Amino acid sequence: MKEACLKTGLTYETLKFYCNEGLVPNVKRDNHNYRVFDERDIEWIRSLSCLKNCGMGIKEMQHYVTLCLMGSSSIPTRKMILADKKQALLAQLNQINESIAYIDAKQQYYDDVLSNKIEYTSNLINQ
Protein backbone atom coordinates (compact mmCIF):
# COMPACT_ATOMS: atom_id res chain seq x y z
CA MET A 1 0.00 0.00 0.00
CA LYS A 2 2.80 2.42 0.90
CA GLU A 3 4.63 1.62 -2.33
CA ALA A 4 1.44 2.28 -4.30
CA CYS A 5 1.11 5.62 -2.53
CA LEU A 6 4.68 6.53 -3.51
CA LYS A 7 4.05 5.56 -7.12
CA THR A 8 0.74 7.41 -7.42
CA GLY A 9 1.28 10.41 -5.19
CA LEU A 10 -1.82 9.63 -3.14
CA THR A 11 -1.86 9.62 0.62
CA TYR A 12 -2.38 6.32 2.39
CA GLU A 13 -5.77 7.53 3.63
CA THR A 14 -6.92 8.56 0.15
CA LEU A 15 -5.86 5.28 -1.44
CA LYS A 16 -7.53 3.29 1.33
CA PHE A 17 -10.69 5.38 0.90
CA TYR A 18 -10.67 4.79 -2.87
CA CYS A 19 -10.32 1.06 -2.29
CA ASN A 20 -13.10 1.02 0.31
CA GLU A 21 -15.38 2.96 -2.04
CA GLY A 22 -14.88 0.37 -4.78
CA LEU A 23 -12.86 2.66 -7.03
CA VAL A 24 -10.02 0.15 -7.28
CA PRO A 25 -11.82 -3.10 -8.02
CA ASN A 26 -10.36 -6.57 -7.80
CA VAL A 27 -7.41 -5.62 -5.60
CA LYS A 28 -5.41 -8.67 -4.69
CA ARG A 29 -4.39 -9.44 -1.11
CA ASP A 30 -1.36 -11.22 0.28
CA ASN A 31 -1.35 -13.94 2.94
CA HIS A 32 -1.53 -11.22 5.66
CA ASN A 33 -4.62 -9.74 3.96
CA TYR A 34 -2.69 -6.63 2.90
CA ARG A 35 -3.63 -5.10 -0.42
CA VAL A 36 -1.17 -5.82 -3.21
CA PHE A 37 -1.17 -3.54 -6.25
CA ASP A 38 0.27 -4.56 -9.59
CA GLU A 39 1.24 -2.17 -12.39
CA ARG A 40 -2.27 -2.28 -13.89
CA ASP A 41 -3.68 -1.22 -10.52
CA ILE A 42 -1.12 1.59 -10.28
CA GLU A 43 -2.05 2.88 -13.74
CA TRP A 44 -5.73 2.73 -12.83
CA ILE A 45 -5.11 4.62 -9.58
CA ARG A 46 -3.28 7.30 -11.58
CA SER A 47 -6.35 7.45 -13.82
CA LEU A 48 -8.53 8.00 -10.77
CA SER A 49 -6.37 10.96 -9.78
CA CYS A 50 -6.88 12.40 -13.24
CA LEU A 51 -10.64 11.86 -13.06
CA LYS A 52 -10.70 13.65 -9.70
CA ASN A 53 -8.69 16.51 -11.20
CA CYS A 54 -11.26 16.64 -14.00
CA GLY A 55 -13.88 17.48 -11.41
CA MET A 56 -15.43 14.08 -10.81
CA GLY A 57 -16.81 13.41 -7.38
CA ILE A 58 -16.79 10.01 -5.72
CA LYS A 59 -20.26 9.06 -7.00
CA GLU A 60 -19.30 10.00 -10.57
CA MET A 61 -16.07 8.06 -10.28
CA GLN A 62 -17.97 5.05 -8.94
CA HIS A 63 -20.34 5.26 -11.91
CA TYR A 64 -17.37 5.52 -14.28
CA VAL A 65 -15.74 2.45 -12.68
CA THR A 66 -19.01 0.53 -13.07
CA LEU A 67 -19.09 1.48 -16.75
CA CYS A 68 -15.46 0.43 -17.20
CA LEU A 69 -16.19 -2.94 -15.65
CA MET A 70 -18.95 -3.42 -18.24
CA GLY A 71 -16.32 -3.54 -20.98
CA SER A 72 -16.36 -2.05 -24.43
CA SER A 73 -20.16 -1.78 -24.60
CA SER A 74 -19.98 1.23 -22.27
CA ILE A 75 -17.32 3.12 -24.23
CA PRO A 76 -19.82 5.51 -25.88
CA THR A 77 -21.20 6.50 -22.48
CA ARG A 78 -17.70 6.92 -21.04
CA LYS A 79 -16.73 9.08 -24.01
CA MET A 80 -19.73 11.35 -23.37
CA ILE A 81 -18.84 11.66 -19.68
CA LEU A 82 -15.26 12.60 -20.54
CA ALA A 83 -16.40 15.03 -23.25
CA ASP A 84 -18.61 16.80 -20.71
CA LYS A 85 -15.72 17.01 -18.26
CA LYS A 86 -13.45 18.34 -20.99
CA GLN A 87 -15.95 21.10 -21.83
CA ALA A 88 -16.14 22.10 -18.17
CA LEU A 89 -12.34 22.14 -17.93
CA LEU A 90 -12.06 24.26 -21.06
CA ALA A 91 -14.52 26.75 -19.56
CA GLN A 92 -12.44 26.85 -16.38
CA LEU A 93 -9.29 27.30 -18.43
CA ASN A 94 -10.88 30.24 -20.22
CA GLN A 95 -11.78 31.82 -16.87
CA ILE A 96 -8.26 31.23 -15.60
CA ASN A 97 -6.74 32.78 -18.72
CA GLU A 98 -9.00 35.83 -18.34
CA SER A 99 -7.96 36.15 -14.70
CA ILE A 100 -4.28 35.90 -15.61
CA ALA A 101 -4.73 38.56 -18.30
CA TYR A 102 -6.41 40.83 -15.72
CA ILE A 103 -3.55 40.33 -13.27
CA ASP A 104 -0.95 40.98 -15.98
CA ALA A 105 -2.71 44.21 -17.00
CA LYS A 106 -3.08 45.34 -13.39
CA GLN A 107 0.59 44.62 -12.63
CA GLN A 108 1.61 46.59 -15.73
CA TYR A 109 -0.60 49.46 -14.59
CA TYR A 110 1.00 49.39 -11.13
CA ASP A 111 4.49 49.28 -12.68
CA ASP A 112 3.60 52.30 -14.82
CA VAL A 113 2.29 54.20 -11.79
CA LEU A 114 5.34 53.32 -9.69
CA SER A 115 7.71 54.41 -12.46
CA ASN A 116 5.76 57.69 -12.87
CA LYS A 117 4.80 56.89 -16.47
CA ILE A 118 1.15 57.49 -15.63
CA GLU A 119 -0.82 59.07 -12.83
CA TYR A 120 -2.64 56.81 -10.39
CA THR A 121 -6.41 56.72 -10.63
CA SER A 122 -8.85 54.52 -8.81
CA ASN A 123 -12.44 53.48 -9.34
CA LEU A 124 -12.82 53.29 -5.54
CA ILE A 125 -11.43 56.68 -4.54
CA ASN A 126 -13.04 59.97 -5.52
CA GLN A 127 -10.36 62.27 -6.80
PyMOL commands that set and color helices and strands:
alter all, ss='L'
color gray80, all
select helices_A, chain A and resi 2-8+12-20+39-53+58-69+72-114
alter helices_A, ss='H'
color red, helices_A
select strands_A, chain A and resi 28-29+35-36
alter strands_A, ss='S'
color yellow, strands_A
deselect
rebuild
show_as cartoon
